[in-house]
Amino acid sequence: MRRHPRFAAVNLISDPIHGYLELTLPAGGQLVSTTKLTAWKPTILITGRQHANEVSSTSHILRLAELVVTDPAYRDLLRRVNIILHPVENPDGAAIAFELQKLTPTHMLHAGRYSALGMDVASQVGEADPLLPEALVRGKLWSAWLPDIYLNPHGYPSHEWVQPFAGYVPPGFRSYWSTRGWYTSVSGLRDPRYPQHAQVIDAIRESIVREINRHPQVRAMNLRHQARYRKWAFGFAPHVFNQEIYRDTAIYYSDPESGQPSGSRQASAGRFAGRGGRSAMSRWPQVTYFIGGTEAPDETAQGEWLALVTQAGFSYLMASINYLKDGRYAIERIEEEADRDRVSLTLLRVRPVLPPRGLDAVTTNGTAGRP
C-alpha cells in the first residue's frame, strides 16, 4: 500500500498492485483501523470496469477521487462518509480494449469486455483460489470495510440499438442491447426482520432522480433515448422490452406483472456467502443494505459522448454519497461485564442509515453531482 503525504487534508491510501483507493480523513496516527473507521461513519465501496469496454465508470470514479483530494467542498464529504474506490476491476481487458480501439474505434470491442482468459471477472469473484487473481479484490475490500452501499456501474453499446432487427442478438441479451439512455435497477429487501430497508431504498431512488435530472444535457439524452426505446422496443414488444420511467429517469423498481417493488422477500444465502462476492453482500443485508448497478450507453465512448455519459455516472455516485452524508444513524454504546472483574465496551453503529427527515419534501443540500 502507498500513503500519499502531499494530500495532507485527506488520508489517501492506494494499492497499485490491487488497484484501489481508500479515501478517509486523517486519523492522526501511523496505523489505520478500518474497523473503527467504518464503525464511526458510513462507508461506500465502488467497483468500476468489470467489463473493460464499458469505459465511463473508470472516468467518473477517478474524477470523484480527484475532487475529494483537491476540492474542499468534496473533501468535507469525508467528515460523514468513507469512500473506497476500485476503478478498474478488469485491467487485462482494459489493456486489450485500449489496443483494439486504435484499430476499430466504433466496434463493441467485446474481446476487452472479458479478462485475459476470455472469462468474466465476476465469474471468479468469491472463489477461494480463482484463476483470475484480480477477482479477489472486490471481496477483500468488502470484508475489510463492510460497506453500507456497494455500487457496480456498467455500460452497453449505444450505437447498436437496432440490433433486435439485425439478426444479431446474443441468447442471454435479447432485450439488453436496445438503448434506453442511462438507467438503473433499484431493489431492496422485503423482509419483516429488516423493516427499514424499503424506506431506505425509496429514499435512495429519490436521491438518484434528483442528481440525474439536475443536469439538462443528461436529462435531454435520457428523454431522447427513452422515446426511441418506447417506439421501437417497448411499444414493439412490451412483453420482452420492459420500460419503467420514474420522474423522467429509467429506474427499474417494480415487478412488471404485479407492480409491486421487485426486491427479494428474504436475504439470499448466496453460493459464496462469507467470501465477499456480490452474493455474500446480499447475504448480509444488516451490513450492505443497498447494492446498485447501472447501465450507461458508453461502450467504446469517446470525446463529448464519453463526457456526457460520465456526467450521468458521476451523478449516480453522488446520489448515494449524499444520501449517506445527509442520512441519520446512531452509535450505540454497550457496556457489559467481562471476565476477571473487567468491563467490555462496544461501540456499534446501527444500520441502515435512515433518510434525512423531510427528504421527499425538500432537496437536500448535498454536493452537486458535477464532474
C-alpha positions as CSV (number, residue, x, y, z in Angstrom):
1,M,0.0,0.0,0.0
2,R,1.1,3.6,-0.6
3,R,0.2,6.6,1.5
4,H,0.2,10.0,-0.3
5,P,1.5,12.6,2.2
6,R,1.1,15.6,-0.2
7,F,-2.7,15.3,0.3
8,A,-2.4,16.3,3.9
9,A,-6.1,17.0,4.4
10,V,-7.1,13.6,3.1
11,N,-5.9,10.2,4.1
12,L,-5.4,8.7,0.6
13,I,-4.1,5.2,0.6
14,S,-3.6,3.4,-2.7
15,D,-2.7,-0.2,-3.5
16,P,-1.2,-0.1,-7.0
17,I,-1.0,-3.9,-7.2
18,H,-4.6,-4.5,-6.4
19,G,-5.8,-1.2,-7.9
20,Y,-7.9,0.5,-5.2
21,L,-8.0,3.8,-3.3
22,E,-9.1,4.4,0.3
23,L,-10.3,8.0,1.0
24,T,-10.8,8.9,4.6
25,L,-9.9,11.8,6.9
26,P,-6.5,11.6,8.6
27,A,-6.7,9.5,11.8
28,G,-3.7,11.2,13.4
29,G,-1.6,8.0,13.7
30,Q,0.6,5.7,11.7
31,L,-1.8,2.8,11.8
32,V,-5.4,2.9,10.4
33,S,-8.2,0.7,11.7
34,T,-10.8,0.1,9.0
35,T,-13.0,-1.5,11.7
36,K,-13.1,1.7,13.7
37,L,-13.5,4.0,10.6
38,T,-16.5,2.1,9.3
39,A,-18.0,1.7,12.7
40,W,-18.0,5.5,13.3
41,K,-19.4,6.6,9.9
42,P,-20.9,5.0,6.8
43,T,-18.8,3.6,4.0
44,I,-19.4,3.3,0.3
45,L,-17.5,0.9,-2.0
46,I,-17.5,1.4,-5.8
47,T,-16.2,-1.1,-8.3
48,G,-15.7,0.0,-11.9
49,R,-14.8,-1.5,-15.3
50,Q,-15.8,-5.1,-14.5
51,H,-16.4,-5.2,-18.3
52,A,-13.5,-3.2,-19.6
53,N,-15.1,-1.9,-22.8
54,E,-17.7,-0.2,-20.7
55,V,-15.5,2.8,-20.3
56,S,-17.2,5.6,-18.4
57,S,-17.2,4.1,-14.9
58,T,-13.4,4.5,-14.5
59,S,-13.7,8.1,-15.6
60,H,-16.3,9.1,-13.1
61,I,-14.7,7.1,-10.3
62,L,-11.3,8.7,-10.8
63,R,-12.9,12.1,-11.1
64,L,-14.5,11.6,-7.8
65,A,-11.1,10.8,-6.2
66,E,-9.6,13.9,-7.8
67,L,-12.3,16.2,-6.5
68,V,-12.1,14.7,-3.0
69,V,-8.4,15.4,-2.6
70,T,-8.4,18.8,-4.4
71,D,-11.8,20.5,-3.8
72,P,-12.7,21.5,-0.2
73,A,-16.4,21.1,-0.9
74,Y,-15.9,17.4,-1.8
75,R,-13.3,16.9,0.9
76,D,-15.9,17.7,3.5
77,L,-17.8,14.6,2.4
78,L,-15.2,12.6,4.3
79,R,-16.5,14.0,7.6
80,R,-19.5,11.8,7.2
81,V,-18.5,9.1,4.7
82,N,-15.6,6.8,4.0
83,I,-15.1,6.4,0.2
84,I,-13.4,3.3,-1.1
85,L,-12.8,3.2,-4.9
86,H,-11.9,0.3,-7.2
87,P,-11.7,2.0,-10.6
88,V,-10.6,-0.9,-12.8
89,E,-11.6,-4.5,-11.8
90,N,-10.6,-5.9,-15.2
91,P,-7.1,-4.4,-16.0
92,D,-6.2,-7.0,-18.7
93,G,-9.5,-6.5,-20.5
94,A,-8.9,-2.7,-20.3
95,A,-5.5,-3.1,-21.9
96,I,-7.0,-5.3,-24.7
97,A,-9.8,-2.8,-25.3
98,F,-7.4,0.1,-25.5
99,E,-5.3,-1.6,-28.2
100,L,-8.4,-2.7,-30.2
101,Q,-9.9,0.7,-30.1
102,K,-6.9,2.0,-32.1
103,L,-7.9,-0.3,-34.9
104,T,-11.7,-0.3,-34.8
105,P,-12.8,2.6,-32.6
106,T,-16.5,2.3,-33.4
107,H,-16.8,-1.5,-32.7
108,M,-18.0,-3.0,-29.4
109,L,-14.6,-4.5,-28.6
110,H,-16.1,-7.4,-26.7
111,A,-12.7,-9.1,-26.5
112,G,-12.0,-6.4,-24.0
113,R,-15.2,-7.0,-22.1
114,Y,-13.8,-10.1,-20.6
115,S,-10.4,-10.9,-19.0
116,A,-7.1,-12.1,-20.4
117,L,-8.6,-15.7,-20.1
118,G,-11.8,-14.8,-22.0
119,M,-14.0,-15.1,-18.9
120,D,-15.9,-12.6,-16.9
121,V,-14.0,-11.4,-13.8
122,A,-17.3,-11.6,-11.8
123,S,-17.5,-15.4,-12.6
124,Q,-14.4,-15.8,-10.3
125,V,-15.5,-13.4,-7.5
126,G,-16.0,-15.4,-4.3
127,E,-13.7,-18.3,-5.3
128,A,-11.0,-19.0,-2.7
129,D,-8.3,-19.6,-5.3
130,P,-9.5,-18.0,-8.6
131,L,-7.8,-18.4,-11.9
132,L,-8.0,-14.6,-12.1
133,P,-6.2,-13.0,-9.1
134,E,-7.9,-9.7,-9.8
135,A,-11.2,-11.3,-8.8
136,L,-10.0,-11.4,-5.2
137,V,-10.0,-7.6,-4.8
138,R,-13.8,-7.0,-4.6
139,G,-14.2,-9.5,-1.8
140,K,-11.1,-8.3,0.0
141,L,-12.4,-4.7,0.1
142,W,-15.9,-5.8,1.2
143,S,-14.5,-7.9,4.0
144,A,-12.2,-5.2,5.2
145,W,-14.6,-2.3,5.1
146,L,-18.1,-3.8,5.4
147,P,-19.6,-1.0,3.3
148,D,-23.2,0.3,3.8
149,I,-23.5,0.8,0.0
150,Y,-21.8,-1.1,-2.9
151,L,-22.0,0.3,-6.4
152,N,-21.0,-1.5,-9.6
153,P,-21.7,0.7,-12.7
154,H,-21.8,-0.9,-16.2
155,G,-22.5,0.1,-19.8
156,Y,-23.8,-1.1,-23.2
157,P,-23.2,-0.2,-26.8
158,S,-25.3,2.9,-27.6
159,H,-24.8,2.5,-31.4
160,E,-26.4,-0.9,-31.6
161,W,-30.0,-0.1,-30.7
162,V,-31.3,-1.6,-33.9
163,Q,-29.8,-4.9,-33.1
164,P,-33.1,-6.7,-32.4
165,F,-33.9,-6.3,-36.2
166,A,-30.4,-7.1,-37.4
167,G,-30.3,-10.9,-36.7
168,Y,-27.5,-10.5,-34.2
169,V,-28.8,-11.0,-30.7
170,P,-26.8,-13.0,-28.1
171,P,-29.0,-15.5,-26.4
172,G,-28.6,-14.0,-23.0
173,F,-29.2,-10.4,-24.0
174,R,-32.3,-10.3,-26.2
175,S,-33.6,-7.1,-24.6
176,Y,-30.3,-5.8,-23.0
177,W,-28.8,-4.2,-26.1
178,S,-31.6,-1.8,-27.0
179,T,-30.6,1.6,-26.0
180,R,-32.7,3.3,-23.3
181,G,-30.4,6.0,-22.2
182,W,-28.8,5.9,-18.7
183,Y,-30.7,3.5,-16.4
184,T,-30.5,1.6,-13.2
185,S,-32.3,-1.0,-11.2
186,V,-33.3,-0.3,-7.6
187,S,-34.4,-3.2,-5.4
188,G,-34.4,-3.8,-1.7
189,L,-35.1,-6.4,0.8
190,R,-38.8,-7.0,1.7
191,D,-38.3,-8.9,4.9
192,P,-40.1,-8.2,8.2
193,R,-36.8,-8.7,10.0
194,Y,-35.5,-5.6,8.3
195,P,-38.5,-3.2,8.3
196,Q,-36.5,0.0,7.4
197,H,-34.8,-1.3,4.3
198,A,-37.7,-0.5,2.0
199,Q,-37.8,3.1,3.3
200,V,-34.1,3.4,2.6
201,I,-34.4,2.1,-1.0
202,D,-37.2,4.5,-1.7
203,A,-35.2,7.4,-0.4
204,I,-32.1,6.4,-2.5
205,R,-34.3,6.3,-5.6
206,E,-35.4,9.9,-4.9
207,S,-31.8,11.0,-4.5
208,I,-30.9,9.4,-7.8
209,V,-33.6,11.2,-9.8
210,R,-32.6,14.5,-8.3
211,E,-29.0,14.1,-9.2
212,I,-29.6,12.8,-12.7
213,N,-32.2,15.4,-13.6
214,R,-30.3,18.4,-12.3
215,H,-28.1,18.2,-15.5
216,P,-30.1,19.4,-18.6
217,Q,-27.9,17.6,-21.1
218,V,-28.1,14.3,-19.3
219,R,-31.9,14.6,-18.9
220,A,-32.3,15.5,-22.6
221,M,-30.1,12.5,-23.6
222,N,-32.3,10.2,-21.5
223,L,-35.6,11.5,-22.8
224,R,-34.3,11.1,-26.4
225,H,-33.3,7.5,-25.8
226,Q,-36.4,6.7,-23.8
227,A,-38.7,7.9,-26.6
228,R,-36.7,5.8,-29.1
229,Y,-36.9,2.7,-26.9
230,R,-40.6,3.3,-26.3
231,K,-41.3,3.4,-30.0
232,W,-39.0,0.6,-31.3
233,A,-38.7,-1.8,-28.3
234,F,-41.3,-1.4,-25.5
235,G,-44.0,-0.4,-27.9
236,F,-43.0,-3.1,-30.4
237,A,-42.8,-6.0,-27.9
238,P,-43.7,-4.9,-24.4
239,H,-43.6,-8.5,-23.1
240,V,-39.9,-8.6,-24.0
241,F,-38.7,-5.0,-23.7
242,N,-39.8,-3.6,-20.3
243,Q,-39.7,0.1,-19.6
244,E,-40.2,1.9,-16.3
245,I,-39.7,5.6,-16.1
246,Y,-39.7,7.4,-12.8
247,R,-39.6,11.2,-12.9
248,D,-38.0,11.2,-16.4
249,T,-35.4,8.7,-15.3
250,A,-35.3,5.0,-16.3
251,I,-35.3,3.2,-12.9
252,Y,-36.4,-0.4,-12.8
253,Y,-38.1,-0.8,-9.4
254,S,-41.4,-2.7,-9.9
255,D,-42.3,-6.2,-10.9
256,P,-43.7,-5.8,-14.4
257,E,-46.7,-8.1,-13.7
258,S,-47.7,-7.2,-10.1
259,G,-46.5,-3.6,-9.9
260,Q,-45.0,-4.4,-6.5
261,P,-41.4,-3.5,-5.5
262,S,-39.2,-6.1,-7.0
263,G,-36.9,-6.6,-4.1
264,S,-36.2,-10.1,-2.6
265,R,-38.6,-11.3,0.0
266,Q,-35.7,-12.7,2.1
267,A,-31.9,-12.5,2.2
268,S,-30.3,-15.0,-0.2
269,A,-27.7,-17.4,1.2
270,G,-25.6,-17.0,-1.9
271,R,-23.2,-19.5,-3.3
272,F,-20.2,-17.8,-1.9
273,A,-21.6,-16.3,1.3
274,G,-18.8,-15.2,3.6
275,R,-16.2,-14.9,0.9
276,G,-17.0,-11.4,-0.2
277,G,-18.7,-11.8,-3.6
278,R,-21.9,-9.9,-4.6
279,S,-23.9,-12.9,-3.3
280,A,-22.1,-12.6,0.0
281,M,-23.1,-8.9,0.2
282,S,-26.7,-9.8,-0.4
283,R,-26.4,-12.4,2.3
284,W,-25.7,-9.7,4.9
285,P,-28.4,-7.0,4.5
286,Q,-27.7,-5.8,8.0
287,V,-24.3,-4.7,6.7
288,T,-24.6,-3.8,3.0
289,Y,-28.2,-2.8,2.6
290,F,-28.0,-1.3,-0.9
291,I,-26.2,-2.9,-3.9
292,G,-26.6,-0.7,-7.0
293,G,-25.7,-1.3,-10.6
294,T,-26.2,0.9,-13.6
295,E,-26.1,0.8,-17.4
296,A,-24.8,3.7,-19.5
297,P,-24.6,3.9,-23.3
298,D,-20.8,4.0,-23.1
299,E,-19.2,1.0,-24.8
300,T,-16.3,2.4,-26.7
301,A,-17.5,6.0,-26.0
302,Q,-15.1,8.8,-26.7
303,G,-14.9,12.6,-26.7
304,E,-18.0,14.6,-26.0
305,W,-20.2,11.5,-25.7
306,L,-17.9,10.0,-23.1
307,A,-18.1,13.3,-21.1
308,L,-21.9,13.2,-21.2
309,V,-22.3,9.6,-20.0
310,T,-19.6,10.2,-17.4
311,Q,-21.7,13.0,-16.1
312,A,-24.6,10.6,-15.6
313,G,-22.5,8.1,-13.8
314,F,-20.9,10.7,-11.6
315,S,-24.3,11.9,-10.6
316,Y,-25.3,8.4,-9.6
317,L,-22.2,8.1,-7.4
318,M,-23.0,11.4,-5.7
319,A,-26.6,10.4,-5.2
320,S,-25.5,7.5,-3.0
321,I,-22.7,9.5,-1.2
322,N,-25.0,12.4,-0.5
323,Y,-27.6,10.0,0.9
324,L,-25.1,8.7,3.4
325,K,-23.8,12.2,4.2
326,D,-27.2,13.6,4.9
327,G,-28.7,10.5,6.5
328,R,-29.4,9.7,10.1
329,Y,-27.8,7.0,12.2
330,A,-26.9,6.4,15.9
331,I,-23.9,5.0,17.7
332,E,-24.8,2.6,20.5
333,R,-22.5,2.3,23.5
334,I,-22.8,-1.1,25.1
335,E,-21.1,-1.8,28.4
336,E,-21.0,-5.4,29.6
337,E,-19.5,-7.3,32.5
338,A,-16.4,-9.4,31.3
339,D,-14.2,-12.0,32.9
340,R,-11.9,-11.2,35.9
341,D,-13.9,-8.2,37.1
342,R,-13.4,-6.4,33.8
343,V,-15.8,-4.4,31.7
344,S,-16.3,-4.8,27.9
345,L,-17.2,-1.7,26.0
346,T,-18.6,-2.0,22.5
347,L,-19.5,0.9,20.1
348,L,-22.0,-0.1,17.5
349,R,-23.2,2.0,14.6
350,V,-26.8,0.9,13.9
351,R,-27.6,0.3,10.2
352,P,-29.2,1.1,7.8
353,V,-28.5,4.9,7.6
354,L,-32.0,6.4,7.5
355,P,-33.1,9.2,5.2
356,P,-32.9,12.7,6.5
357,R,-36.3,14.0,7.7
358,G,-38.4,15.6,5.0
359,L,-36.3,14.0,2.2
360,D,-39.4,13.7,-0.1
361,A,-40.4,17.3,0.5
362,V,-37.2,19.2,0.1
363,T,-34.0,18.9,-1.9
364,T,-31.0,18.1,0.4
365,N,-28.0,20.4,0.4
366,G,-25.7,17.7,-0.9
367,T,-22.6,18.4,-3.1
368,A,-23.7,18.8,-6.7
369,G,-23.0,15.8,-8.9
370,R,-20.8,17.7,-11.4
371,P,-17.6,16.2,-12.7
